[in-house]
Amino acid sequence: MNLLFLLLLTIIPQAFSLNALFLSFGAAGHSIPMFELVKAMKNHNVTFITEVLAQSYINTEMYSNRSSFQLIFTNDSTDAIMEENKIQQDIIEYFMNHSLFDSLFYMIPTVSRTTNVFMHKAVHVLMSDQNLLFTQSNCLNLIGIPPTLYPPSYSHHLTKYLGGFIDESSIDHVDNDLTRWIKFKPMNSILYVAFGSTGIIRLDRMKNLIHGLVEFLLQTDSACVILAFRGRNYNNYQIVFTEIQNVEYRRILVDDQRIKIEHQFVQQK
């Protein structure tokens, strides 16, 4: 479960504006959906406390100049991103080589330390901002499962959608190698395959997945694929590719017009 302490602490009756404090782990599965909720509250005053690791997954640049948005990291040191990445990788490595029961016990001290840091930072923010501390509390009505495929818009200012999301914002203003590749493809021709940000896929499973995708592309001339890897999964993909002897498979995998490989963070769209 996400570490989420959502403190909704005031309403300004004239503008229905909330002062909201969010706390979230920096890992992708925590920070991305939480930041989507933060963006949905663009008409409110939001303080977002997270780990520096979140910078790898969310783009806060366009929000950093807004007076209504404040981003605070739990660790401001220059080595913070390296330290947090190491902690995450150590946990993944332990999970790979131990039982779930042992892994949960291994995680308890780390989670306790992280929770303690969040609480200290949150108390400091609350004590520093009197508007947050001495005002009436209110609650959001969070909708986890939308009634339709696309997240609906709710007219009431305290009702927000939080769950699986589809970012419908335009990429016309984004100019990078991936967006240029996408823009030259026919409508409905791209299959996006994400292998996760922290979960590790074993070599045998990676081999089966890649073989299946290549067979699909061999049978579907009009389709192309974006493969999104991170960390160990990208290394495992390279091992699988190196071991492939089938000439047709290799031809498809090296065709950058059919397969686009991204081994950094891919913005959620």
C-alpha atoms as an extended CHARMM CRD file, in Angstrom:
* protein
*
       269  EXT
         1         1  MET       CA              0.0000000000        0.0000000000        0.0000000000  PROA      1               0.0000000000
         2         2  ASN       CA              1.0880000000        3.5340000000       -0.6500000000  PROA      2               0.0000000000
         3         3  LEU       CA              2.4150000000        5.5210000000        2.2460000000  PROA      3               0.0000000000
         4         4  LEU       CA             -0.2120000000        8.2250000000        2.0130000000  PROA      4               0.0000000000
         5         5  PHE       CA             -1.1240000000       10.6400000000        4.6950000000  PROA      5               0.0000000000
         6         6  LEU       CA             -3.5240000000       13.0510000000        3.0490000000  PROA      6               0.0000000000
         7         7  LEU       CA             -4.2410000000       15.9590000000        5.3340000000  PROA      7               0.0000000000
         8         8  LEU       CA             -6.9330000000       18.2200000000        3.9590000000  PROA      8               0.0000000000
         9         9  LEU       CA             -6.8630000000       21.0950000000        6.3290000000  PROA      9               0.0000000000
        10        10  THR       CA             -8.9290000000       24.0210000000        5.1220000000  PROA      10              0.0000000000
        11        11  ILE       CA            -11.4970000000       25.4020000000        2.7120000000  PROA      11              0.0000000000
        12        12  ILE       CA            -11.5650000000       29.0210000000        1.6310000000  PROA      12              0.0000000000
        13        13  PRO       CA            -15.3040000000       29.4420000000        1.1230000000  PROA      13              0.0000000000
        14        14  GLN       CA            -15.0100000000       32.1270000000       -1.5360000000  PROA      14              0.0000000000
        15        15  ALA       CA            -12.8630000000       30.0840000000       -3.9210000000  PROA      15              0.0000000000
        16        16  PHE       CA            -13.3740000000       26.5380000000       -2.5970000000  PROA      16              0.0000000000
        17        17  SER       CA             -9.5950000000       26.2830000000       -2.3710000000  PROA      17              0.0000000000
        18        18  LEU       CA             -8.0240000000       23.5620000000       -0.2280000000  PROA      18              0.0000000000
        19        19  ASN       CA             -4.6820000000       23.5700000000        1.5370000000  PROA      19              0.0000000000
        20        20  ALA       CA             -3.5080000000       19.9760000000        1.0820000000  PROA      20              0.0000000000
        21        21  LEU       CA             -0.4580000000       18.0950000000        2.2960000000  PROA      21              0.0000000000
        22        22  PHE       CA              0.5500000000       14.8720000000        0.4710000000  PROA      22              0.0000000000
        23        23  LEU       CA              3.2220000000       12.3850000000        1.5150000000  PROA      23              0.0000000000
        24        24  SER       CA              4.3660000000        9.6290000000       -0.8350000000  PROA      24              0.0000000000
        25        25  PHE       CA              7.2320000000        7.1790000000       -1.2630000000  PROA      25              0.0000000000
        26        26  GLY       CA              9.5030000000        8.0500000000       -4.1890000000  PROA      26              0.0000000000
        27        27  ALA       CA              9.0720000000        4.7270000000       -6.0190000000  PROA      27              0.0000000000
        28        28  ALA       CA              7.2090000000        4.8600000000       -9.3340000000  PROA      28              0.0000000000
        29        29  GLY       CA              4.1250000000        2.9530000000       -8.1890000000  PROA      29              0.0000000000
        30        30  HSD       CA              3.6400000000        5.4300000000       -5.3550000000  PROA      30              0.0000000000
        31        31  SER       CA              4.7750000000        8.7970000000       -6.7140000000  PROA      31              0.0000000000
        32        32  ILE       CA              3.1930000000        8.6340000000      -10.2010000000  PROA      32              0.0000000000
        33        33  PRO       CA             -0.4810000000        8.1180000000       -9.2030000000  PROA      33              0.0000000000
        34        34  MET       CA             -0.0520000000       10.4550000000       -6.2370000000  PROA      34              0.0000000000
        35        35  PHE       CA              1.3290000000       13.1940000000       -8.4580000000  PROA      35              0.0000000000
        36        36  GLU       CA             -1.6020000000       12.6890000000      -10.8500000000  PROA      36              0.0000000000
        37        37  LEU       CA             -3.9060000000       13.5510000000       -7.9480000000  PROA      37              0.0000000000
        38        38  VAL       CA             -1.7260000000       16.5560000000       -7.1440000000  PROA      38              0.0000000000
        39        39  LYS       CA             -2.0610000000       17.7570000000      -10.7530000000  PROA      39              0.0000000000
        40        40  ALA       CA             -5.8300000000       17.2680000000      -10.5840000000  PROA      40              0.0000000000
        41        41  MET       CA             -5.8480000000       19.6910000000       -7.6540000000  PROA      41              0.0000000000
        42        42  LYS       CA             -4.3080000000       22.5230000000       -9.6740000000  PROA      42              0.0000000000
        43        43  ASN       CA             -6.8350000000       25.0060000000       -8.2880000000  PROA      43              0.0000000000
        44        44  HSD       CA             -5.7900000000       24.2590000000       -4.7150000000  PROA      44              0.0000000000
        45        45  ASN       CA             -2.7430000000       24.9460000000       -2.5650000000  PROA      45              0.0000000000
        46        46  VAL       CA             -0.7180000000       21.7380000000       -2.4950000000  PROA      46              0.0000000000
        47        47  THR       CA              2.3920000000       20.7600000000       -0.5420000000  PROA      47              0.0000000000
        48        48  PHE       CA              3.8800000000       17.4840000000       -1.8470000000  PROA      48              0.0000000000
        49        49  ILE       CA              6.4860000000       15.7290000000        0.3110000000  PROA      49              0.0000000000
        50        50  THR       CA              8.3140000000       12.8180000000       -1.2960000000  PROA      50              0.0000000000
        51        51  GLU       CA             11.7410000000       11.2300000000       -1.7490000000  PROA      51              0.0000000000
        52        52  VAL       CA             14.3000000000       12.5270000000       -4.2590000000  PROA      52              0.0000000000
        53        53  LEU       CA             13.8790000000        9.2100000000       -6.0980000000  PROA      53              0.0000000000
        54        54  ALA       CA             10.5210000000       10.5020000000       -7.3640000000  PROA      54              0.0000000000
        55        55  GLN       CA             12.3760000000       12.8530000000       -9.7380000000  PROA      55              0.0000000000
        56        56  SER       CA             13.1040000000        9.7970000000      -11.8810000000  PROA      56              0.0000000000
        57        57  TYR       CA              9.3790000000        9.2610000000      -12.4670000000  PROA      57              0.0000000000
        58        58  ILE       CA              7.5420000000       12.5880000000      -12.2930000000  PROA      58              0.0000000000
        59        59  ASN       CA              8.1500000000       15.9160000000      -14.0180000000  PROA      59              0.0000000000
        60        60  THR       CA              7.5000000000       18.8230000000      -11.6790000000  PROA      60              0.0000000000
        61        61  GLU       CA              9.1590000000       21.5610000000      -13.7600000000  PROA      61              0.0000000000
        62        62  MET       CA              5.9530000000       23.0300000000      -15.1600000000  PROA      62              0.0000000000
        63        63  TYR       CA              4.4830000000       23.1790000000      -11.6420000000  PROA      63              0.0000000000
        64        64  SER       CA              7.5130000000       24.4540000000       -9.7340000000  PROA      64              0.0000000000
        65        65  ASN       CA              6.7870000000       28.1030000000      -10.5970000000  PROA      65              0.0000000000
        66        66  ARG       CA              3.2230000000       27.9950000000       -9.3050000000  PROA      66              0.0000000000
        67        67  SER       CA              2.7220000000       29.7370000000       -6.0000000000  PROA      67              0.0000000000
        68        68  SER       CA              0.0470000000       27.1570000000       -5.1400000000  PROA      68              0.0000000000
        69        69  PHE       CA              2.4560000000       24.1940000000       -5.4630000000  PROA      69              0.0000000000
        70        70  GLN       CA              5.2980000000       23.3510000000       -3.0950000000  PROA      70              0.0000000000
        71        71  LEU       CA              7.5790000000       20.3300000000       -3.5860000000  PROA      71              0.0000000000
        72        72  ILE       CA              9.6240000000       19.1860000000       -0.5760000000  PROA      72              0.0000000000
        73        73  PHE       CA             12.0900000000       16.2860000000       -0.5420000000  PROA      73              0.0000000000
        74        74  THR       CA             12.7380000000       14.2790000000        2.6000000000  PROA      74              0.0000000000
        75        75  ASN       CA             16.4770000000       14.3690000000        1.9120000000  PROA      75              0.0000000000
        76        76  ASP       CA             18.1140000000       17.4310000000        0.3460000000  PROA      76              0.0000000000
        77        77  SER       CA             21.6780000000       16.1080000000        0.2860000000  PROA      77              0.0000000000
        78        78  THR       CA             23.5790000000       15.7240000000       -2.9960000000  PROA      78              0.0000000000
        79        79  ASP       CA             23.8940000000       11.9630000000       -2.4530000000  PROA      79              0.0000000000
        80        80  ALA       CA             20.1920000000       11.4160000000       -1.7400000000  PROA      80              0.0000000000
        81        81  ILE       CA             19.2560000000        9.9920000000       -5.1540000000  PROA      81              0.0000000000
        82        82  MET       CA             22.1340000000        7.4810000000       -5.0060000000  PROA      82              0.0000000000
        83        83  GLU       CA             21.2550000000        6.4480000000       -1.4620000000  PROA      83              0.0000000000
        84        84  GLU       CA             17.5600000000        5.9520000000       -2.2470000000  PROA      84              0.0000000000
        85        85  ASN       CA             18.3170000000        4.0300000000       -5.4470000000  PROA      85              0.0000000000
        86        86  LYS       CA             20.6460000000        1.7400000000       -3.5040000000  PROA      86              0.0000000000
        87        87  ILE       CA             17.9910000000        1.0780000000       -0.8570000000  PROA      87              0.0000000000
        88        88  GLN       CA             15.4640000000        0.2020000000       -3.5550000000  PROA      88              0.0000000000
        89        89  GLN       CA             17.8870000000       -2.0950000000       -5.3890000000  PROA      89              0.0000000000
        90        90  ASP       CA             18.9020000000       -3.8220000000       -2.1400000000  PROA      90              0.0000000000
        91        91  ILE       CA             15.2420000000       -4.5720000000       -1.3740000000  PROA      91              0.0000000000
        92        92  ILE       CA             14.6730000000       -5.9540000000       -4.8920000000  PROA      92              0.0000000000
        93        93  GLU       CA             17.7710000000       -8.1490000000       -4.6530000000  PROA      93              0.0000000000
        94        94  TYR       CA             16.6610000000       -9.4930000000       -1.2820000000  PROA      94              0.0000000000
        95        95  PHE       CA             13.1640000000      -10.2740000000       -2.5770000000  PROA      95              0.0000000000
        96        96  MET       CA             14.6710000000      -12.2020000000       -5.4800000000  PROA      96              0.0000000000
        97        97  ASN       CA             16.6780000000      -14.5060000000       -3.2380000000  PROA      97              0.0000000000
        98        98  HSD       CA             14.4350000000      -14.9580000000       -0.2030000000  PROA      98              0.0000000000
        99        99  SER       CA             10.9190000000      -15.9740000000        0.6550000000  PROA      99              0.0000000000
       100       100  LEU       CA              8.1250000000      -13.4260000000        0.9180000000  PROA      100             0.0000000000
       101       101  PHE       CA              7.9790000000      -14.0020000000        4.6770000000  PROA      101             0.0000000000
       102       102  ASP       CA             11.7020000000      -13.2780000000        5.1410000000  PROA      102             0.0000000000
       103       103  SER       CA             11.5240000000      -10.3110000000        2.7840000000  PROA      103             0.0000000000
       104       104  LEU       CA              8.7360000000       -8.6630000000        4.7600000000  PROA      104             0.0000000000
       105       105  PHE       CA             10.8240000000       -8.8560000000        7.9230000000  PROA      105             0.0000000000
       106       106  TYR       CA             13.7950000000       -7.4630000000        5.9970000000  PROA      106             0.0000000000
       107       107  MET       CA             11.7030000000       -4.4670000000        4.8740000000  PROA      107             0.0000000000
       108       108  ILE       CA             10.3210000000       -3.5200000000        8.2940000000  PROA      108             0.0000000000
       109       109  PRO       CA             13.3970000000       -1.5440000000        9.4790000000  PROA      109             0.0000000000
       110       110  THR       CA             13.6380000000        0.3120000000        6.1460000000  PROA      110             0.0000000000
       111       111  VAL       CA              9.9410000000        1.1820000000        6.1200000000  PROA      111             0.0000000000
       112       112  SER       CA             10.1310000000        2.2860000000        9.7580000000  PROA      112             0.0000000000
       113       113  ARG       CA             13.0690000000        4.6090000000        9.0570000000  PROA      113             0.0000000000
       114       114  THR       CA             11.3550000000        6.0540000000        5.9800000000  PROA      114             0.0000000000
       115       115  THR       CA              8.0930000000        6.5940000000        7.8680000000  PROA      115             0.0000000000
       116       116  ASN       CA              9.9800000000        8.3270000000       10.6570000000  PROA      116             0.0000000000
       117       117  VAL       CA             11.6530000000       10.6920000000        8.1700000000  PROA      117             0.0000000000
       118       118  PHE       CA              8.2920000000       11.5030000000        6.5680000000  PROA      118             0.0000000000
       119       119  MET       CA              6.7100000000       12.2410000000        9.9310000000  PROA      119             0.0000000000
       120       120  HSD       CA              9.5300000000       14.5500000000       11.0020000000  PROA      120             0.0000000000
       121       121  LYS       CA              9.3640000000       16.4150000000        7.6800000000  PROA      121             0.0000000000
       122       122  ALA       CA              5.5630000000       16.6790000000        7.8440000000  PROA      122             0.0000000000
       123       123  VAL       CA              5.6250000000       18.0160000000       11.4200000000  PROA      123             0.0000000000
       124       124  HSD       CA              8.2430000000       20.5740000000       10.4160000000  PROA      124             0.0000000000
       125       125  VAL       CA              6.0910000000       21.7340000000        7.4650000000  PROA      125             0.0000000000
       126       126  LEU       CA              2.9640000000       21.9490000000        9.6120000000  PROA      126             0.0000000000
       127       127  MET       CA              4.7290000000       23.9290000000       12.3260000000  PROA      127             0.0000000000
       128       128  SER       CA              6.2110000000       26.2740000000        9.7180000000  PROA      128             0.0000000000
       129       129  ASP       CA              2.9510000000       26.9590000000        7.9060000000  PROA      129             0.0000000000
       130       130  GLN       CA              0.2940000000       28.2990000000       10.2430000000  PROA      130             0.0000000000
       131       131  ASN       CA             -2.3190000000       28.1910000000        7.4500000000  PROA      131             0.0000000000
       132       132  LEU       CA             -1.9680000000       24.4100000000        7.3790000000  PROA      132             0.0000000000
       133       133  LEU       CA             -1.8420000000       23.8720000000       11.1090000000  PROA      133             0.0000000000
       134       134  PHE       CA             -4.6650000000       25.9560000000       12.5600000000  PROA      134             0.0000000000
       135       135  THR       CA             -7.5560000000       25.3980000000       10.1750000000  PROA      135             0.0000000000
       136       136  GLN       CA            -10.5640000000       23.1260000000        9.8740000000  PROA      136             0.0000000000
       137       137  SER       CA            -10.0900000000       19.6480000000        8.3940000000  PROA      137             0.0000000000
       138       138  ASN       CA            -12.0260000000       18.3990000000        5.3710000000  PROA      138             0.0000000000
       139       139  CYS       CA            -12.0800000000       15.1390000000        3.4290000000  PROA      139             0.0000000000
       140       140  LEU       CA            -11.8710000000       14.3190000000       -0.2380000000  PROA      140             0.0000000000
       141       141  ASN       CA            -14.2030000000       11.8170000000       -1.8560000000  PROA      141             0.0000000000
       142       142  LEU       CA            -11.6910000000        9.7070000000       -3.8090000000  PROA      142             0.0000000000
       143       143  ILE       CA            -13.0480000000        7.5880000000       -6.6860000000  PROA      143             0.0000000000
       144       144  GLY       CA            -10.8670000000        4.5200000000       -7.2390000000  PROA      144             0.0000000000
       145       145  ILE       CA            -12.7200000000        2.8360000000      -10.1240000000  PROA      145             0.0000000000
       146       146  PRO       CA            -14.2190000000        5.0850000000      -12.8210000000  PROA      146             0.0000000000
       147       147  PRO       CA            -17.5780000000        4.1640000000      -14.3910000000  PROA      147             0.0000000000
       148       148  THR       CA            -16.0270000000        4.5150000000      -17.8690000000  PROA      148             0.0000000000
       149       149  LEU       CA            -12.6550000000        3.8180000000      -19.4960000000  PROA      149             0.0000000000
       150       150  TYR       CA            -11.6050000000        7.4500000000      -19.2730000000  PROA      150             0.0000000000
       151       151  PRO       CA            -11.5300000000        9.1250000000      -15.8580000000  PROA      151             0.0000000000
       152       152  PRO       CA            -14.6310000000       11.2950000000      -15.5490000000  PROA      152             0.0000000000
       153       153  SER       CA            -14.6990000000       14.9260000000      -14.4640000000  PROA      153             0.0000000000
       154       154  TYR       CA            -16.5540000000       15.6610000000      -11.2350000000  PROA      154             0.0000000000
       155       155  SER       CA            -18.1030000000       19.0490000000      -10.6190000000  PROA      155             0.0000000000
       156       156  HSD       CA            -17.8210000000       18.9740000000       -6.8260000000  PROA      156             0.0000000000
       157       157  HSD       CA            -14.4850000000       20.3860000000       -5.6650000000  PROA      157             0.0000000000
       158       158  LEU       CA            -14.0150000000       17.6760000000       -3.0110000000  PROA      158             0.0000000000
       159       159  THR       CA            -14.5910000000       14.7510000000       -5.3910000000  PROA      159             0.0000000000
       160       160  LYS       CA            -11.4650000000       13.4790000000       -7.1570000000  PROA      160             0.0000000000
       161       161  TYR       CA            -10.6190000000       10.4430000000       -9.2670000000  PROA      161             0.0000000000
       162       162  LEU       CA             -7.6480000000        8.4150000000       -7.9920000000  PROA      162             0.0000000000
       163       163  GLY       CA             -6.6970000000        5.1340000000       -9.5960000000  PROA      163             0.0000000000
       164       164  GLY       CA             -5.5230000000        3.8330000000      -12.9510000000  PROA      164             0.0000000000
       165       165  PHE       CA             -5.3130000000        6.9200000000      -15.1110000000  PROA      165             0.0000000000
       166       166  ILE       CA             -4.9970000000        7.9220000000      -18.7520000000  PROA      166             0.0000000000
       167       167  ASP       CA             -3.0980000000       11.1440000000      -19.3620000000  PROA      167             0.0000000000
       168       168  GLU       CA             -4.8770000000       12.8170000000      -22.2720000000  PROA      168             0.0000000000
       169       169  SER       CA             -2.5770000000       15.8450000000      -22.4350000000  PROA      169             0.0000000000
       170       170  SER       CA             -1.0640000000       16.5380000000      -25.8580000000  PROA      170             0.0000000000
       171       171  ILE       CA              2.5100000000       15.5750000000      -26.7710000000  PROA      171             0.0000000000
       172       172  ASP       CA              2.6220000000       18.0830000000      -29.6210000000  PROA      172             0.0000000000
       173       173  HSD       CA              4.8880000000       20.3950000000      -27.6160000000  PROA      173             0.0000000000
       174       174  VAL       CA              7.2490000000       17.5500000000      -26.5940000000  PROA      174             0.0000000000
       175       175  ASP       CA             10.2160000000       17.0870000000      -28.9100000000  PROA      175             0.0000000000
       176       176  ASN       CA             12.3900000000       14.0810000000      -28.2140000000  PROA      176             0.0000000000
       177       177  ASP       CA             13.4110000000       10.8990000000      -29.9920000000  PROA      177             0.0000000000
       178       178  LEU       CA             10.4730000000        8.8770000000      -28.6720000000  PROA      178             0.0000000000
       179       179  THR       CA              7.7510000000       11.4070000000      -29.5160000000  PROA      179             0.0000000000
       180       180  ARG       CA              9.1940000000       11.9230000000      -33.0120000000  PROA      180             0.0000000000
       181       181  TRP       CA              9.0860000000        8.1410000000      -33.5340000000  PROA      181             0.0000000000
       182       182  ILE       CA              5.4660000000        8.0160000000      -32.3280000000  PROA      182             0.0000000000
       183       183  LYS       CA              4.2910000000       10.9210000000      -34.5000000000  PROA      183             0.0000000000
       184       184  PHE       CA              5.4320000000        9.1870000000      -37.6940000000  PROA      184             0.0000000000
       185       185  LYS       CA              3.4440000000        6.0350000000      -36.9520000000  PROA      185             0.0000000000
       186       186  PRO       CA             -0.1000000000        5.4140000000      -38.2540000000  PROA      186             0.0000000000
       187       187  MET       CA             -2.9890000000        5.7840000000      -35.8180000000  PROA      187             0.0000000000
       188       188  ASN       CA             -3.6450000000        2.6780000000      -33.6690000000  PROA      188             0.0000000000
       189       189  SER       CA             -0.4590000000        0.9440000000      -34.8520000000  PROA      189             0.0000000000
       190       190  ILE       CA              1.6520000000        1.0630000000      -31.6580000000  PROA      190             0.0000000000
       191       191  LEU       CA              1.6580000000       -1.5560000000      -28.9270000000  PROA      191             0.0000000000
       192       192  TYR       CA              3.1620000000       -0.2760000000      -25.6640000000  PROA      192             0.0000000000
       193       193  VAL       CA              4.7950000000       -3.0010000000      -23.5470000000  PROA      193             0.0000000000
       194       194  ALA       CA              5.9900000000       -1.9040000000      -20.0900000000  PROA      194             0.0000000000
       195       195  PHE       CA              8.0940000000       -4.3340000000      -18.0690000000  PROA      195             0.0000000000
       196       196  GLY       CA              7.7290000000       -2.4070000000      -14.8090000000  PROA      196             0.0000000000
       197       197  SER       CA             10.0870000000       -0.1780000000      -12.8580000000  PROA      197             0.0000000000
       198       198  THR       CA             11.0830000000       -2.3730000000       -9.9180000000  PROA      198             0.0000000000
       199       199  GLY       CA              9.7630000000       -5.8980000000      -10.5470000000  PROA      199             0.0000000000
       200       200  ILE       CA             12.2890000000       -8.2680000000      -12.1270000000  PROA      200             0.0000000000
       201       201  ILE       CA             11.3200000000      -10.7260000000      -14.8720000000  PROA      201             0.0000000000
       202       202  ARG       CA             13.3220000000      -13.9570000000      -14.8850000000  PROA      202             0.0000000000
       203       203  LEU       CA             15.3320000000      -14.8350000000      -17.9780000000  PROA      203             0.0000000000
       204       204  ASP       CA             13.0740000000      -17.7380000000      -19.0040000000  PROA      204             0.0000000000
       205       205  ARG       CA              9.9750000000      -15.5570000000      -18.8040000000  PROA      205             0.0000000000
       206       206  MET       CA             11.7090000000      -12.7080000000      -20.6120000000  PROA      206             0.0000000000
       207       207  LYS       CA             12.6550000000      -15.1120000000      -23.4010000000  PROA      207             0.0000000000
       208       208  ASN       CA              9.0420000000      -16.2980000000      -23.7750000000  PROA      208             0.0000000000
       209       209  LEU       CA              7.6930000000      -12.7330000000      -23.7740000000  PROA      209             0.0000000000
       210       210  ILE       CA             10.1620000000      -11.4960000000      -26.3970000000  PROA      210             0.0000000000
       211       211  HSD       CA              9.6070000000      -14.5260000000      -28.6250000000  PROA      211             0.0000000000
       212       212  GLY       CA              5.8450000000      -14.0150000000      -28.3980000000  PROA      212             0.0000000000
       213       213  LEU       CA              6.1280000000      -10.3180000000      -29.3000000000  PROA      213             0.0000000000
       214       214  VAL       CA              8.3700000000      -11.0630000000      -32.2740000000  PROA      214             0.0000000000
       215       215  GLU       CA              5.9350000000      -13.7040000000      -33.5470000000  PROA      215             0.0000000000
       216       216  PHE       CA              3.1580000000      -11.1370000000      -33.2720000000  PROA      216             0.0000000000
       217       217  LEU       CA              5.1520000000       -8.6010000000      -35.3050000000  PROA      217             0.0000000000
       218       218  LEU       CA              6.0070000000      -11.1950000000      -37.9400000000  PROA      218             0.0000000000
       219       219  GLN       CA              2.3040000000      -11.8660000000      -38.4130000000  PROA      219             0.0000000000
       220       220  THR       CA              1.1880000000       -8.1950000000      -38.2160000000  PROA      220             0.0000000000
       221       221  ASP       CA              3.0320000000       -6.0220000000      -40.7370000000  PROA      221             0.0000000000
       222       222  SER       CA              1.3060000000       -2.7860000000      -39.7420000000  PROA      222             0.0000000000
       223       223  ALA       CA              2.1110000000       -3.0200000000      -36.0170000000  PROA      223             0.0000000000
       224       224  CYS       CA              5.1000000000       -1.7010000000      -34.1190000000  PROA      224             0.0000000000
       225       225  VAL       CA              6.0920000000       -1.9320000000      -30.4520000000  PROA      225             0.0000000000
       226       226  ILE       CA              7.5520000000        0.2500000000      -27.7260000000  PROA      226             0.0000000000
       227       227  LEU       CA              9.4340000000       -1.8680000000      -25.1930000000  PROA      227             0.0000000000
       228       228  ALA       CA              9.9420000000       -0.0290000000      -21.9070000000  PROA      228             0.0000000000
       229       229  PHE       CA             12.6090000000       -1.5420000000      -19.6450000000  PROA      229             0.0000000000
       230       230  ARG       CA             14.3040000000       -0.4030000000      -16.4620000000  PROA      230             0.0000000000
       231       231  GLY       CA             17.2720000000       -1.6980000000      -14.5300000000  PROA      231             0.0000000000
       232       232  ARG       CA             17.6960000000       -5.4690000000      -14.3760000000  PROA      232             0.0000000000
       233       233  ASN       CA             14.9500000000       -6.1480000000      -16.9200000000  PROA      233             0.0000000000
       234       234  TYR       CA             16.8820000000       -4.2660000000      -19.6010000000  PROA      234             0.0000000000
       235       235  ASN       CA             19.9610000000       -6.3420000000      -18.8030000000  PROA      235             0.0000000000
       236       236  ASN       CA             17.8960000000       -9.5260000000      -19.0510000000  PROA      236             0.0000000000
       237       237  TYR       CA             16.4900000000       -8.4060000000      -22.4030000000  PROA      237             0.0000000000
       238       238  GLN       CA             20.0230000000       -7.8940000000      -23.7390000000  PROA      238             0.0000000000
       239       239  ILE       CA             20.9750000000      -11.3970000000      -22.6130000000  PROA      239             0.0000000000
       240       240  VAL       CA             17.9070000000      -12.8570000000      -24.3510000000  PROA      240             0.0000000000
       241       241  PHE       CA             18.6630000000      -10.9180000000      -27.5330000000  PROA      241             0.0000000000
       242       242  THR       CA             22.2880000000      -12.0920000000      -27.5660000000  PROA      242             0.0000000000
       243       243  GLU       CA             21.1960000000      -15.7320000000      -27.3030000000  PROA      243             0.0000000000
       244       244  ILE       CA             18.6250000000      -15.5790000000      -30.1370000000  PROA      244             0.0000000000
       245       245  GLN       CA             19.7780000000      -17.5800000000      -33.1730000000  PROA      245             0.0000000000
       246       246  ASN       CA             16.6550000000      -17.2340000000      -35.3310000000  PROA      246             0.0000000000
       247       247  VAL       CA             17.5400000000      -14.8690000000      -38.2150000000  PROA      247             0.0000000000
       248       248  GLU       CA             13.9730000000      -13.5630000000      -38.6320000000  PROA      248             0.0000000000
       249       249  TYR       CA             13.6800000000      -12.8500000000      -34.9270000000  PROA      249             0.0000000000
       250       250  ARG       CA             16.9350000000      -10.8810000000      -34.9300000000  PROA      250             0.0000000000
       251       251  ARG       CA             15.8920000000       -8.9580000000      -38.0460000000  PROA      251             0.0000000000
       252       252  ILE       CA             12.7210000000       -7.7710000000      -36.3140000000  PROA      252             0.0000000000
       253       253  LEU       CA             14.4580000000       -6.9080000000      -33.0550000000  PROA      253             0.0000000000
       254       254  VAL       CA             17.0900000000       -4.6940000000      -34.7300000000  PROA      254             0.0000000000
       255       255  ASP       CA             14.5210000000       -2.9150000000      -36.9190000000  PROA      255             0.0000000000
       256       256  ASP       CA             14.0900000000        0.4120000000      -35.0970000000  PROA      256             0.0000000000
       257       257  GLN       CA             11.0220000000        1.2050000000      -37.2040000000  PROA      257             0.0000000000
       258       258  ARG       CA              9.2070000000       -1.8290000000      -35.8220000000  PROA      258             0.0000000000
       259       259  ILE       CA             10.5890000000       -1.9070000000      -32.2800000000  PROA      259             0.0000000000
       260       260  LYS       CA             11.4810000000        1.1220000000      -30.1600000000  PROA      260             0.0000000000
       261       261  ILE       CA             13.4170000000        0.2160000000      -27.0120000000  PROA      261             0.0000000000
       262       262  GLU       CA             13.3460000000        2.6210000000      -24.0670000000  PROA      262             0.0000000000
       263       263  HSD       CA             15.4570000000        1.7230000000      -21.0430000000  PROA      263             0.0000000000
       264       264  GLN       CA             14.9220000000        4.9660000000      -19.1410000000  PROA      264             0.0000000000
       265       265  PHE       CA             11.7140000000        6.2260000000      -17.5550000000  PROA      265             0.0000000000
       266       266  VAL       CA              8.9030000000        6.6820000000      -20.0810000000  PROA      266             0.0000000000
       267       267  GLN       CA              6.4120000000        9.4340000000      -19.2720000000  PROA      267             0.0000000000
       268       268  GLN       CA              2.9840000000        7.9170000000      -18.6700000000  PROA      268             0.0000000000
       269       269  LYS       CA              0.5450000000        8.6570000000      -21.4780000000  PROA      269             0.0000000000
